[in-house]
């Protein structure tokens, strides 16, 4: 990940990730039918199906499961955004990566039922780790399309991605890492439906360090900047601001930045309502 090169790892254990999201759990999620608004996308070739095609007209928050199964039979893909908020085993993987890499992470699930790709060739504005669970899917890479794309950078919908530089088929247990900015696409291989998880990983960026500096800066950086100053005031405040910037830049400590990020990162609450052990007053609990 530090080298920012694509990495494909073929697994000898097809059951490696199977218990993260088995089909019975997927079916139960849809049977419960209480996804948050916007959490479900029905997609084909980078085009989202109108929600009216798969939502219950009497209750837009609920899915029309018959309609959804019909669309699946026609070869669409279903995306479950933020599935780590719904499935504890997936949440555990996301938390592990987030804490180990000291970066923000989240997980989406992709359920594919037809050969046509859910998304045309594109790049993401974050690193991606693909964990393949069920079925087989062919992935293609077209190389780096943008160096360090960020918010506001868009891969044009009909842009020519260029020649395929790498391709292979992911099977259950395989892992693929795609660095931010690498153009890629995937399509289902003949056979059963495919399920994979994409773990989005966004390490802190230099702009985040600048925001952190401003947030904890000394008083000189918190003074108002007023448009009606005269020329002498402009010059004086510019000089004071430059002096303050020099002070904070010269004292920059990235280790302190990461320590503060670790301390303030949102935690995933752990709940155990079924604890049955009797513990005496002197018992110590450690995470």
C-alpha positions as CSV (number, residue, x, y, z in Angstrom):
1,X,0.0,0.0,0.0
2,X,2.9,2.4,0.8
3,X,4.4,1.6,-2.7
4,X,1.0,2.4,-4.3
5,X,1.1,-0.5,-6.7
6,X,-1.7,-2.9,-7.6
7,X,-1.4,-6.2,-5.7
8,X,-3.2,-9.4,-6.5
9,X,-3.0,-12.3,-4.0
10,X,-4.4,-15.7,-5.1
11,X,-5.7,-17.8,-2.2
12,X,-5.4,-21.5,-1.8
13,X,-8.4,-21.5,0.6
14,X,-11.7,-20.7,-1.1
15,X,-13.4,-20.5,2.3
16,X,-11.0,-17.8,3.5
17,X,-13.7,-15.0,3.6
18,X,-16.9,-17.1,3.2
19,X,-18.0,-16.5,6.8
20,X,-17.7,-12.8,6.5
21,X,-20.9,-12.6,4.5
22,X,-22.5,-15.9,3.6
23,X,-25.5,-16.0,1.3
24,X,-27.9,-16.8,4.3
25,X,-26.8,-13.5,5.9
26,X,-27.3,-11.6,2.7
27,X,-30.8,-13.1,2.3
28,X,-31.7,-12.2,5.9
29,X,-30.6,-8.6,5.4
30,X,-33.0,-8.3,2.5
31,X,-35.8,-10.2,4.3
32,X,-35.5,-7.7,7.2
33,X,-35.8,-5.0,4.6
34,X,-34.7,-2.0,6.7
35,X,-31.9,-0.5,4.7
36,X,-31.2,3.2,5.3
37,X,-32.1,5.6,2.5
38,X,-29.4,5.5,-0.2
39,X,-27.8,2.4,1.2
40,X,-29.0,0.2,-1.7
41,X,-28.1,0.9,-5.3
42,X,-29.2,-1.1,-8.3
43,X,-26.7,-0.5,-11.0
44,X,-25.7,-1.6,-14.5
45,X,-23.0,0.0,-16.7
46,X,-22.6,2.9,-14.3
47,X,-26.4,3.7,-14.6
48,X,-28.6,3.5,-11.5
49,X,-32.0,2.0,-11.9
50,X,-34.7,4.5,-10.7
51,X,-35.8,3.6,-7.1
52,X,-39.4,3.3,-8.3
53,X,-38.3,0.1,-10.1
54,X,-37.4,-1.7,-6.8
55,X,-38.9,0.2,-4.0
56,X,-42.3,-0.5,-2.4
57,X,-44.7,2.3,-3.7
58,X,-46.6,2.1,-0.4
59,X,-43.5,2.5,1.7
60,X,-40.5,4.0,-0.2
61,X,-38.1,2.9,2.7
62,X,-38.9,-0.7,1.9
63,X,-37.7,-2.7,-1.0
64,X,-40.1,-4.5,-3.4
65,X,-38.3,-7.9,-3.1
66,X,-40.2,-9.4,-6.0
67,X,-39.2,-6.6,-8.3
68,X,-35.6,-6.8,-7.0
69,X,-35.4,-10.5,-7.8
70,X,-36.8,-9.9,-11.2
71,X,-34.1,-7.2,-11.9
72,X,-31.4,-9.6,-10.6
73,X,-32.6,-12.2,-13.1
74,X,-32.0,-9.6,-15.8
75,X,-28.4,-9.2,-14.8
76,X,-28.2,-6.1,-12.6
77,X,-25.8,-5.6,-9.7
78,X,-26.8,-4.6,-6.2
79,X,-24.6,-2.4,-4.1
80,X,-25.0,-2.3,-0.3
81,X,-23.2,0.8,0.9
82,X,-21.8,0.7,4.4
83,X,-22.4,-3.0,5.0
84,X,-20.0,-2.8,7.9
85,X,-22.8,-1.0,9.8
86,X,-25.0,-4.0,9.3
87,X,-22.8,-7.1,9.7
88,X,-20.6,-7.5,12.8
89,X,-18.0,-9.8,11.1
90,X,-17.5,-7.2,8.3
91,X,-17.3,-4.4,10.8
92,X,-14.5,-6.3,12.6
93,X,-12.5,-6.5,9.4
94,X,-13.0,-2.8,8.7
95,X,-12.0,-1.9,12.3
96,X,-8.9,-4.1,12.1
97,X,-7.7,-2.4,8.9
98,X,-8.6,1.1,10.2
99,X,-6.7,0.7,13.4
100,X,-3.7,-1.1,11.8
101,X,-3.3,1.4,8.9
102,X,-4.4,4.4,11.0
103,X,-6.7,5.4,8.2
104,X,-10.4,5.8,7.7
105,X,-12.1,2.7,6.3
106,X,-15.6,1.6,5.2
107,X,-17.0,-1.4,3.4
108,X,-19.4,-1.8,0.5
109,X,-20.8,-5.2,-0.8
110,X,-21.3,-5.9,-4.5
111,X,-23.8,-8.6,-5.6
112,X,-23.5,-9.2,-9.3
113,X,-26.0,-11.3,-11.3
114,X,-25.1,-10.6,-14.9
115,X,-22.0,-10.4,-17.1
116,X,-22.3,-6.7,-17.7
117,X,-20.2,-4.7,-15.2
118,X,-21.9,-2.6,-12.6
119,X,-19.6,0.3,-13.4
120,X,-17.7,1.2,-16.5
121,X,-13.9,1.7,-16.2
122,X,-13.3,4.3,-13.5
123,X,-11.0,5.2,-10.7
124,X,-11.7,5.8,-7.1
125,X,-10.6,8.7,-4.9
126,X,-9.4,6.3,-2.2
127,X,-7.4,3.0,-2.0
128,X,-9.5,-0.2,-2.4
129,X,-9.0,-3.7,-1.0
130,X,-11.2,-6.2,-2.7
131,X,-12.1,-9.4,-0.8
132,X,-13.8,-11.9,-3.0
133,X,-16.4,-14.2,-1.3
134,X,-18.6,-16.0,-3.8
135,X,-18.6,-16.7,-7.5
136,X,-15.9,-15.5,-10.0
137,X,-15.3,-12.1,-11.4
138,X,-12.8,-10.9,-14.1
139,X,-11.0,-7.6,-13.2
140,X,-9.2,-5.4,-15.6
141,X,-6.8,-2.6,-14.9
142,X,-6.0,0.2,-17.4
143,X,-3.2,1.8,-15.3
144,X,-3.1,5.0,-13.3
145,X,-5.6,7.5,-14.6
146,X,-4.9,10.3,-12.1
147,X,-2.3,10.9,-9.5
148,X,-3.9,11.3,-6.1
149,X,-7.4,12.3,-7.2
150,X,-9.4,14.1,-4.5
151,X,-12.9,15.5,-4.1
152,X,-13.8,17.4,-7.3
153,X,-11.7,15.1,-9.6
154,X,-14.0,13.1,-11.8
155,X,-13.3,10.3,-14.2
156,X,-15.3,11.2,-17.3
157,X,-18.2,8.7,-17.8
158,X,-17.4,8.0,-21.4
159,X,-13.6,8.6,-21.3
160,X,-11.4,6.1,-23.1
161,X,-9.6,4.2,-20.4
162,X,-6.9,3.0,-22.9
163,X,-5.5,-0.5,-23.3
164,X,-5.9,-3.2,-20.7
165,X,-2.6,-3.5,-18.8
166,X,-3.6,-6.3,-16.4
167,X,-6.5,-8.7,-16.0
168,X,-7.3,-11.8,-14.0
169,X,-10.2,-13.7,-12.5
170,X,-10.9,-13.3,-8.8
171,X,-12.2,-16.4,-7.1
172,X,-13.4,-17.0,-3.5
173,X,-10.6,-16.2,-1.1
174,X,-8.6,-13.9,-3.4
175,X,-7.5,-10.4,-2.5
176,X,-6.9,-7.4,-4.8
177,X,-5.5,-4.0,-3.8
178,X,-6.0,-1.1,-6.1
179,X,-4.4,2.2,-5.3
180,X,-6.3,5.5,-5.5
181,X,-6.4,6.7,-9.1
182,X,-6.0,3.3,-10.9
183,X,-8.6,2.8,-13.6
184,X,-10.4,-0.5,-13.3
185,X,-13.5,-2.5,-14.1
186,X,-14.9,-5.9,-13.4
187,X,-17.5,-8.3,-14.9
188,X,-19.0,-11.5,-13.8
189,X,-17.6,-14.8,-15.2
190,X,-20.1,-17.4,-16.4
191,X,-21.6,-19.3,-13.6
192,X,-23.1,-18.4,-10.2
193,X,-23.7,-14.9,-8.9
194,X,-20.7,-13.1,-7.5
195,X,-20.2,-11.3,-4.2
196,X,-17.2,-9.3,-3.1
197,X,-16.5,-6.7,-0.5
198,X,-14.6,-3.5,-1.3
199,X,-12.9,-1.9,1.7
200,X,-12.3,1.8,1.1
201,X,-9.2,3.0,2.8
202,X,-8.4,6.7,3.0
203,X,-5.2,7.6,4.7
204,X,-4.8,11.1,6.0
205,X,-3.6,13.6,3.4
206,X,-1.4,16.6,3.6
207,X,-4.5,18.8,3.4
208,X,-5.7,17.0,6.6
209,X,-2.4,17.9,8.3
210,X,-3.0,21.5,7.3
211,X,-6.5,21.4,8.8
212,X,-5.1,19.8,12.0
213,X,-2.5,22.6,12.2
214,X,-5.2,25.3,11.9
215,X,-7.5,23.6,14.4
216,X,-4.9,23.5,17.1
217,X,-3.0,26.6,16.1
218,X,-1.8,29.4,18.4
219,X,-3.8,32.6,18.9
220,X,-2.0,34.4,16.0
221,X,-3.8,32.1,13.5
222,X,-7.2,32.6,15.1
223,X,-7.3,36.4,14.7
224,X,-10.0,37.7,12.3
225,X,-9.0,38.9,8.8
226,X,-11.0,42.0,8.0
227,X,-11.6,43.5,4.6
228,X,-11.6,47.2,5.7
229,X,-8.0,47.4,7.0
230,X,-5.9,50.2,5.6
231,X,-2.6,49.5,3.8
232,X,-0.5,49.6,7.0
233,X,-2.9,47.2,8.8
234,X,-2.8,44.8,5.8
235,X,1.0,44.8,5.9
236,X,1.2,44.3,9.6
237,X,-1.3,41.5,9.7
238,X,0.4,39.7,6.8
239,X,3.7,39.9,8.6
240,X,2.2,38.5,11.8
241,X,0.4,35.7,9.9
242,X,3.6,34.7,8.1
243,X,5.5,34.7,11.4
244,X,2.8,32.5,12.9
245,X,2.9,30.1,10.0
246,X,6.6,29.8,10.2
247,X,6.3,28.9,13.9
248,X,3.7,26.1,13.4
249,X,5.4,24.7,10.3
250,X,8.8,24.6,11.9
251,X,7.3,22.8,14.9
252,X,5.3,20.3,12.8
253,X,5.4,16.8,14.3
254,X,3.6,14.1,12.2
255,X,3.8,11.7,15.1
256,X,1.7,14.1,17.1
257,X,-0.8,14.4,14.2
258,X,-1.3,10.6,14.1
259,X,-1.5,10.4,17.9
260,X,-4.3,13.0,17.9
261,X,-6.0,11.2,15.0
262,X,-5.9,7.9,16.9
263,X,-7.3,9.6,20.0
264,X,-10.2,11.3,18.2
265,X,-11.1,8.6,15.6
266,X,-14.7,7.4,16.0
267,X,-15.0,4.1,17.6
268,X,-17.4,1.3,16.7
269,X,-19.5,0.7,19.7
270,X,-19.5,-2.9,21.0
271,X,-22.7,-4.2,22.6
272,X,-23.1,-7.3,24.6
273,X,-26.6,-7.6,26.1
274,X,-26.3,-11.3,26.9
275,X,-23.4,-11.3,29.3
276,X,-24.1,-14.0,31.9
277,X,-20.9,-14.2,33.9
278,X,-21.0,-13.0,37.5
279,X,-18.0,-10.7,38.1
280,X,-16.8,-9.6,41.5
281,X,-16.0,-5.9,42.2
282,X,-12.2,-6.4,41.6
283,X,-12.5,-7.8,38.1
284,X,-10.6,-5.9,35.4
285,X,-11.9,-5.7,31.9
286,X,-9.5,-5.0,29.0
287,X,-10.5,-4.5,25.3
